[in-house]
Amino acid sequence: MARQGALSRKIILLLAAGLAMGLSGSPRRYGFIFKQLQREWRKLEYEALKRAIRSLYRSKLIDFREQADGTISLLLTGGGKQRALAYKLDELVVKKPQRWDGKWRLIIFDIPERFRKGRDALRMRLGQLGFIEFQRSVFVHPFECRDETDFLIEFYQLRPWVRYVVADFIDTDLHLRHKFHLTHIAHGMA
């Protein structure tokens, strides 16, 4: 059954990649995504694939659409798109550059109590990404993480209450450098 779940996850991510391909404006990116899709589809065993597709359909994560030429397309439903995002969420990481640019990234939020679950989930995910809680609703990170935090904010639908700040100076700079083990990383500014 674990294999079936892994296969279902792969199918959802492949369909999401197909959606990304359809939304991509770059022919070069389109070609890259297409090659990756072909490689991954070839690896799937046919009978296991049929069972996984049936299971995803029964779970209302995918749907079928018959095309004018008689072929059938698999599409992610709203629930399937959410599941794909959740899978991507689990793979989210902030990349550590060779040189620190000397800037601090702060996530500041004031999220209403009625969105407590989203707020708590955001706090947890920021911690998993390596952020340090600077104050109750302020988290800090030394490396570029705008894309990752934007993804979280959109995923939890918290955009109106969350701000991303890049700061050159924080009065507790030395303490934060120690916490993030930045004493051995060369400062990028000359």
N, C-alpha and C positions, 0 to 999 in steps of 0.2 A: 504494500500500500504506500510506503514511503516513496518508492520508485514512481508510482502513479502521481503522487503529489509533486515530485520534482519535475515530471514530464508536463503536468498541467502548468506549473510555474513557467517552464521554458516556452510553452505554447503562448501563454499570455504575454510574456516578454517579447517573443518574436512578432506577435500581432501588434504590439505597441511599437516595435521597431519599424514595422511596415507603416504604421500611422505616422511615425516620425519621418519616414522616407517620403510619404505623401505631402507632408508639411514643409519639407526641406526645400529651400530655394536654391541650393547650390548643387549643380550637376556633379561635382567632385564628391560631395558628401552623399549624394544619392547613390553613386556607384559604390562607395565604401559600404554603406548600409546594405545594399543589395547583395554584395559579395558575402558579407557576414550572414545574411539571412539564408542564402543558398547553402553555405557550409553547415549551418545549424540544422536546417530542415533535412539535409541528407543523412545526418546522424540519427534521426528518429526512426525507430522500428515501426513498421506499418500497422500491425495489429494493436500495439500499445498506443500508437497515435490515435487510432479509431476510438479505442476505449476512453482515452483522455478527452478527446473532443466531445464524445457523448456526455461524459461527466460534466465538462465545462458548460455544455448546452443545458443540461438538466439543472445546473446550479445558476443558470441565467447570467453567466459571465461572458458567453459568446453567443452570437446569433448567425444564421445563415442568410445569404441573399443570393437569389438566382439572377444571373446576368442575362442580358439580351442574347448572347451567343450560347446560352444553355449551361455555362459553367457556374459553379457555386462558389461564392466568396464567404470566408469567415470574417466576422466583424466583432470587435470588442463592444460589449454593451457598456452602459454607464458603470455598472458594478465591476465589469472586467477592467475598465480604465482605472477605477479606484484601486483594484487589486494590483495592477501593474505599477501604479504609483507607490503602493505600499511596499512592493518588492524592491523598487528603486530606492525607497527610503531606507531600507535595511542595508543597502550597499553604499550609502552616502558617507564620504570621508573628506576631510579638509587636507589638501596636499601641503606638505612641508617643503618650502623652497630651500635651496642651498644657502641663500643669503636672506636674512630678515631685513625688511625695508624700513624698520624703525617705527612703523605705524601700528596703532592699536585699533582693532575693530570692535565696536561696541554694539550690542543689540539691546535696545531700550524698549520696554513695553509697559503699557498700562491697559491691561485687558479686563473688560468688565467681568464681574462674578458669574454672570450667566454663561460665559464661555470658559468656565473653570477647567473643564476637561481638556480643551485645546491648549489653554495656558499651561497646565501641568505637563501635557505631552510635549509642548515646545521646550519647557525647562529641561525635561528629561533628555530630549534629543540634543539640545545644545550641550548638555553635559557629556553625552556620548560622542559628540563631535570634538570634544576637547576644550570647550569653553569653560571658563571659571566664573562662578557667580560672584560678581563684584559687589553688588547690592541685591536686594530682593528681586527687583525687576530689571537688573542691568547685568549683562554677561559680557565678558571680554575675551578676545582671542588675538594672537599676534599676527596671524597669517591671513592672506586674502581668502575670503569665504563668502563673498556676496552671492554667488550662484547657489551655494548650498543653503544659505539662510533664506534666500528668496524662495527656494523650493519648499522648505519647511513652512514658511509663512503662508504660501499659497496652498499647500497641502492641508494645513489646519484652518485655512480660511480666516486668518487673523490680520490681514494687510492693514486695515484702518488703525490698528492699535500698536503696531510695531515699527520701530525706526532702526536704521542701520547707520552708524556713525563711524567715520575714520578719523582718528585723533593722532596728532603728532606728539602730544604730551599728556601724561597722567602723573599726578604727583606721587603716586606709589609705584613708579616705573621700576625701581630696583627690586621691590618685592615681587612684582609681576614677572620680571625677567627671571628671577629665581624660581618662581612657581612653574614657569613654562620651560625651564632649563635653557634659557637663551644666553647664558654667560659664555658658552662655547661657540655660539653662532655669530659669525661676523656681521656687524651692522652694515647694511647696504649703502648707507649714506657716507660720503667722503668728508 
